[in-house]
Amino acid sequence: MPSAAAILALVDADGLLEVRVSPGASADAITLPASGCALAVRTTAPPEDGKANEAVMRLLAKALDRSVSTLELVRGAASRNKLIRLTP
């Protein structure tokens, strides 16, 4: 898992982080992007009833050593491409 500093370096000036999610993976993981791409997050949770979204938020919160309540899903609840706002 990448460091919190490496993930925070991908956050824009408005506190937004682009994420590409792969639900139903064999293991939970976060991978830093190749240039110009979104942060890749794999989760074992299935893409149904918001389970994958919840798992992604918990995984990101753990990687950033933050509370889940400081993360907000702005866009992409039903998409693999998500936009997450980090609040103070």
Phi, psi and omega per residue, in radians:
M1 nan 2.358 3.142
P2 -1.201 2.808 3.135
S3 -1.226 2.779 3.102
A4 -1.068 -0.667 3.140
A5 -1.100 -0.686 3.139
A6 -1.169 -0.662 3.107
I7 -1.237 -0.770 -3.136
L8 -1.103 -0.437 3.096
A9 -1.160 -0.329 3.138
L10 -1.548 -0.157 -3.130
V11 -1.362 2.320 -3.126
D12 -1.421 -3.133 -3.067
A13 -1.095 -0.407 3.128
D14 -1.576 0.064 3.138
G15 1.419 0.378 -3.095
L16 -1.772 2.443 -3.140
L17 -2.205 2.191 3.081
E18 -1.516 2.323 -3.083
V19 -2.310 2.427 3.039
R20 -1.982 2.059 -3.014
V21 -1.813 2.434 3.010
S22 -2.099 1.677 3.121
P23 -1.354 2.815 3.109
G24 1.236 0.411 -3.135
A25 -1.322 2.941 3.141
S26 -1.355 -0.337 3.129
A27 -2.703 2.671 3.055
D28 -1.330 2.360 -3.140
A29 -2.817 2.672 3.015
I30 -2.168 2.306 -3.115
T31 -2.218 2.316 3.083
L32 -1.153 2.548 -3.066
P33 -1.379 2.770 2.908
A34 -1.262 2.937 -3.044
S35 -0.927 2.274 3.056
G36 1.346 0.116 -3.119
C37 -1.849 3.023 3.126
A38 -1.484 2.771 3.046
L39 -1.086 2.303 -3.119
A40 -1.669 2.203 3.118
V41 -2.189 2.166 3.063
R42 -1.893 2.396 3.115
T43 -2.384 2.582 3.116
T44 -1.370 -0.238 -3.120
A45 -1.162 2.508 3.122
P46 -1.327 2.704 -3.129
P47 -1.472 1.005 -3.128
E48 -2.451 2.496 3.091
D49 0.972 0.508 3.092
G50 1.324 0.130 -3.112
K51 -1.101 -0.732 3.138
A52 -1.163 -0.699 3.117
N53 -1.069 -0.782 3.114
E54 -1.080 -0.743 -3.134
A55 -1.129 -0.701 3.121
V56 -1.114 -0.765 -3.138
M57 -1.109 -0.738 3.110
R58 -1.133 -0.729 -3.129
L59 -1.133 -0.771 3.099
L60 -1.127 -0.741 3.130
A61 -1.047 -0.732 3.118
K62 -1.137 -0.764 -3.126
A63 -1.132 -0.572 -3.116
L64 -1.620 -0.038 -3.097
D65 0.959 0.858 -3.138
R66 -2.275 2.927 3.035
S67 -1.375 2.569 3.105
V68 -1.057 -0.516 -3.116
S69 -1.189 -0.207 3.098
T70 -1.570 0.025 3.112
L71 -1.978 2.398 -3.133
E72 -2.296 2.219 3.075
L73 -1.373 1.936 -3.080
V74 -1.537 -0.734 -3.070
R75 -2.621 2.520 3.016
G76 1.783 0.475 -3.120
A77 -1.004 -0.557 -3.122
A78 -1.982 0.363 -3.087
S79 -2.224 2.784 3.048
R80 -1.287 -0.503 3.120
N81 -1.577 2.118 -3.071
K82 -2.206 2.704 3.060
L83 -2.150 2.117 -3.069
I84 -2.085 2.296 3.093
R85 -1.704 2.316 3.047
L86 -1.725 2.097 3.133
T87 -1.828 2.693 -3.123
P88 -1.202 nan nan
